[in-house]
Amino acid sequence: MKMIGRMAMLMAGASLLAYASAAQAGTVRVTIAQYSKGTGPYFEEAAKAFEAANPGTTIQIEVVPWDNLQQKLTTDISAGTNADLSIIGTRWLLDYVSNGIVAPLDSYMTPEIKGRFIDTFLSPSVLNGKTYGLPIAASARAMYYNKDVFAKAGITEPPKTWDDFKAAAAKIKAATPDVAPFGLQGKEIETDVYFYYGLWAMGGDIVKDGKSGLDAQAASDAAKMYKSFIDGGLTEPGVTSYAREDVQNLFKQGKVATVITAPFLSGQIKKEAPNLNYGVAPIPTGPSGKTSTYGVTDSIVLFQNSKVKDEAFKFLDFLFTTDQRTKFDKVEGFLPVNAKEAQDPLFANDPDLKVFASLLPNAHFAPVIPGWEEIAQITSNAIQKIYLGKADDIDATLKATAAQANDILNKK
């Protein structure tokens, strides 16, 4: 999305540090990304609890839809009117750090505070040995499958490989023609990620040794595999019209037999489709036989121009206590980032979350590199072109996209 490029133009060369924070003494402003209907109420309740324990400090919460968050932050930062704290996608962090926008937290990170975190989720926010954010949300990806549909098709267990999955999808199509075997996302955020599941299974990398992996054989194999699902009528029609939420809704409605997504879908199913008989399994593997998943963290950061850094971090400290983290993750359906929280029976004994947690040792995270958002977007554009059948030569399309990505990487 070229966030930093737009930001640089808006700033017109002015130093971010020259802007005064809009916050008043004793007031901490926090920009929150909306994950669900429960996000705002959780943070408002947490703010009230913190204020009660810390007289003289006011917490102002502003909840912003995810789709609008990046643009809002870009505009607010350029004008110097940004909040003191904000949730961001961890994949944006390097650009923020490179531009001096966020402050390191190490002077506040006591051994006790640092020791709360599961390192898998804290480490993506550590750059050049400094901690620039705390993992406010953590997630992985796995395959949800409709057990009743599988049973009708005579499938007794979830497919372990993509070849197995394609064979199972053909059986599902024959047995339940009104149910699409594979819910394939092709629109908006994480369209590229859905493609990476196949790329990783084929032994490929998004970026390796500073170069794009989209021109490798693994990328070609993955793209052709997905296209074969589409051409074979094994996905919902018009995949490029379906964003992540849309495909998840199809699964909850029983209109697709499988979908690859995050832990929070489990909670949605329990509330919105309690009679849906489903299971969760690892994403199918490829020739390597290795399981893989997409590990995701969102970070909450402290802005460099905040005038209330001490108060702001004190609120962060509060949010990352075990009790608060447990409340938040129960609301949102995220994986625990706090080691003690992970021992809570809700997480320790939940069969769905156990699957996600088992995949974390092999998790892939978005590369922490400058220009990543732009690379992700051009990748999504190429994948959509392939899905739509507008790429006469899939290999040529991927090679051209890899060349664009390499141009971006070489400019940084």
N, C-alpha and C positions, 0 to 999 in steps of 0.2 A: 503493500500500500504506500510505499515511499513516505512513511510517516516522518522520518527525520529530514528528508529532503524538503517536504512542505514546511516543517517546523523551522528549518534553517532560513527559508525565504521569509517566513513571517517574522522571524527574529531580526532579519536584516542586519546580521552581524553584531547585534547588541549582546552584551554579556547577560546571561540569565541571572547572574548574581546581582545585577544592578537593580533588579525589580524587587520591590518590597512585598512581603507576604501580606495577603489581604486579611489574615487572621488577627484578631485582637488578643492581647495578652490573656492567657488563661482559657482561650478558646482553640480547640483543635478541630480543624475541618477535615473530613474524611470522605473521599470519593469511592463508592462501592459499586462493583459490577453486579448486575442482577443475574443470579443463577436460577432463581425460581421465585414463586410467590412468597416463599418464606424468608427470602434474603433480607428484605427491608425490615420486617418485624424482628428478626433475630438481632440485627445490628442496633436497632433502636432500643431493644431491651438490654443489650450489652452496654450501650452508652449510658442508660439510666442507672444500671448497677454500678458502673465505674464512677459516675458522678456522685452517687450516694456515698461511695467509699473515699472519694477525693473531692471534698468541698472546695470550691473556687475554680474548678476546671469544668468547662462545658465542652461536650462533644457534639459537633454538628455533622449529621450523616446525610449524604446525598447519594441516592441510588440511581445508577445510569444503566440503561440496557446495553448488553454487550456490543450489539451492532453499532452503537453510537459512542462507545467509550473511547476508542482510539482517536476519533476526530475531536471529541470534547477535550481530551487531554492535550492534544496538539495545539488547539486554539487557546486553552487556558494557560498552558506553559508559555506560549509565545507572548501572551499579554501580561504574564506575571501574576495572574489571578488564580493560579492553581491552588488546590487544597494543600494541607500539610502532609497527608497520607493518601495513598491511592492504591487500589488493586490494579495490576497490569498483567498482561500475558508475560510470563518469564522470558519468552522468545524475543520480547521487545527490549529486554534489560540491557543488552550490550550497547544498543544505540543510546539509551538513556545515560549509561555510564560514560560512554565516549564523549557525550556532549555536556557532561558535568551537571546533569539534571537531578540526579539522586545522590543522597549522602550515604557513605558507608556507615554501618551500624555497629562496627566492632568495638567501639569505645563503650557501648551499652551492653554488649553481649557477654554477660558473666558466664562462667563455666556451668552454672546451674541452668541458665536460660538455654545455652547452646546444647546442653545435654538432654534437653527435652525432645529434640528432633530426631526423626529417623533420617539418617544421612542421605539416603537415596533421594529424598525430597528437598533437603536443604542445599545440597551441593550444586544444583543448577543455578542458584542465586549467588554463588561465590565466584567472583571474577578476580583474577590477579591476586589471589590470597585474601581478598576482602569480601565481607558479606554485605550485599547491597539490597537484600530483600528477604522476607520470610515467607515460607510457602503457605499461603492462605487457603489454597485449594489443591488437592492432589487426586490424580485419577490415572487409570490405565484403560485398556480396551480389551474386550473379549467378545466371543460370539454368543448371542442369545439365540435359542432355537425353540420352536413350538413343538412340544413333545407329542401332542395329539396329531398334528400334521405328519410328523415323522412316523408315528405308529401306523397311520393310514397308508403310508407309502412303504411300509415294511422295513423301515430303518430303525435299528435297535440301539444305535449309539451315535453321538455326533461325529461328523467326519474329522479324521485326524490330518489329512492332507488335502490340498486343493484338488487333486485328481479324484480323491474320494468324494469331495464335496460336489464336484461337477456331476459325478455319477449319481449321487444322492439327489441332486437338484432335478435331474432328468426323471427320476422315480417320483419325486414330489409333483412335478408338472403333470405326469401321467395320472397320478392318483387323485390329485386335488387341483384340477385346472383353474379353479377360481382363486387359488392362492399362489402368488409369485414365490418361487423357491428362495431367491436371494434379494434382500432389500439393499440395493446399491445406491449410495449417496452420490449425487453429481452436481450439487449446487452449494454455493456459499462456503462458510468456514469449515475447514477440514476435508474439503473435496480432495485436495492433494494427499491428505493423510490416508484416506480410504484406499488410494492407489498404493501408498507405501506398504500397506499390509502385504500385498502381493510382491512388491519389490523386495522387501526383506526376506520373504519366504523363498524367493528365487536366489538369495545370496547377494543381493545388491545393497548399495548405500546411496543415500541422498547426496551426500558430499563426502568425498574421500581424497585425502592428501591435497585439500584445497581446490578440488575440481568437482564439477557436477557428475553424478553417477547416472544421469538420465540417458546418456548415449551408450551405456553398457548393455550387454546381452540380457542381463537380469531385468532391466527396465523394459526392454522389448518383449521379453517373455511375459512379464506381468501385464503389460498393456494389452497384448494379444489375448491373454487369458480372460481378462475382464471383458474385452470386446466379444469374445466367444460366448460368454454368459448372456450378454445383451442380444447378440444375433440369434442365439438359440432359444430366445424367449424365456430365459431362466431368471430374469429380473422383472421388476415392475416396469411397465411401459414408460418411456420418457424419463429416464433416470436423471437427466440434467435439470428437471423441474423439481427435484426433491432435495431439500436441505436435510441436515441431520435430524431436526425435530420432526420433519415430515415423514422420514423413513421410520423413525421410532414410533410415530403415531400409527403408521401402517401395521407395524408389528403388534402394537397393543390392540388394534382392531382385528387382528387375525388375518390380515390381507397379504402379509409376507411371512414366510416360514423362518427366516433367519435375518439377523441384523448384527452388525459389528458396532459396538458403542461402549459407553462408559458405565460405571457402577450405578449412577443415579437412575438409570432406567428401571432398575429393580424396585426402587421406592415408588416410582411412578406407576408401575404395573400393580403393585400392592394396593395403591389408592384408586387407580382409574380402571383397572382391568383385573380385579381380584380373582376372577374365575379362569384366567388364562393359565394354562398348564405349560410352563416353560422351564428351560434349563439354561445353564451358562457353561460354556466350554472354551478352551483355548482357541485362538485364531488358527485356522489350518496351516500346516507347514508345507514347505516345498521340498526340493531335492536334498537340501541340507539336513532336513529332519529337525531343525532347531525351532523351538517355539519362540515367538516374539510378540511384543505388544508395543503400543505407543504410550510412553509415560508422559504425563502432562502435569505441570505445576503452573499455578498462577501465583504471583508474588504480591505482597503488599510492601510498598516502598515509602521511604521518608524523603521528601523533596529537599534539595539543597537550600532553597530559599525560604524554608520554614523558619519562622521566628520563635516557634514553640517546640523545638526539637525534644527537649527533656520531657515535656508533658505528652508529646505525641508518642514517644517510645514507651512511656509508662502505660499508655493505652494499648500499645502493641503487646507489651508484656502481659497485660491482663487478658487480651484476646487469645494468647497462646498458652494460658494455663490449661491444665487437663480438663477441668470442668467446662470451660468455655469451648474448647475445641470439640469435646464430645457433643455438646449441644449443637454446635454449628454443623458438624458432619452428620448428625442424625437428621437435621433439617434438610441438608442438601444431598446426602447420599454419597459423599466423597470418602476416599480412603483416609485413614488416620495418618497424620504427619507427626503426631506426638506418640512416643514409645509407650508411655503408660496408658494413653487412650486406647491403643491397639489391644490392650488386655481386657477392655470392656467386653462383656459377653455379647453385646450387639455385633461387635466386629469380629471377635475371636471365634464365635460359634456360627456366624452367618455363612451358609454354604456358597452363596453367590460371591461374597467378598473374599472367601478363601481362594476361589479360582483367580480372581484379579490379583490378589496378593502373591499367589504362587508364580505369577508371570513376571513380577517386578525384577528378579535377577537378570532377565533378558530384555528388559525394557529399552527401547530406543527413545531418545528425547529429540526435540527439534534442535538442529545445530545452533549453538550460540555464536553466530557470526553476523557481521554487519550486512545489512541488506536482505536479511532472511525473509522478511514479509514480502518483499518484491519478488524474490525467487519463488516463494510459495504460491504467489498469485499467478506468475507466468506458467508454473507447473500445472495449476488448476485449469488455466485456460487451455493448455495443450491437452490435458486429459478430457476436458469437455469436448474438444474438437474431435478427439478419437471416439468418444462415446457416441457422438452425433453422426459418425460416419463421414465427417468432413475432412478427414485426414486420408488422402489417397494412398499415402505411404507412411505407415505408422513409424517405422524406423527413421525416416527423414524428418518427421515432425518432432520426434524425441531428440534427435541430433541437433536440430535447429534450436530447440528449447534449451538443451545443454549448453549450446554456444552462447545463448543469451545469459544464462545463469553464470557462465564463466566470465563473461564481460563484467557482470555485476561484482563477482568475487574479486576480479583483478583490479577493479577501481577502488576497492576498500584498502 
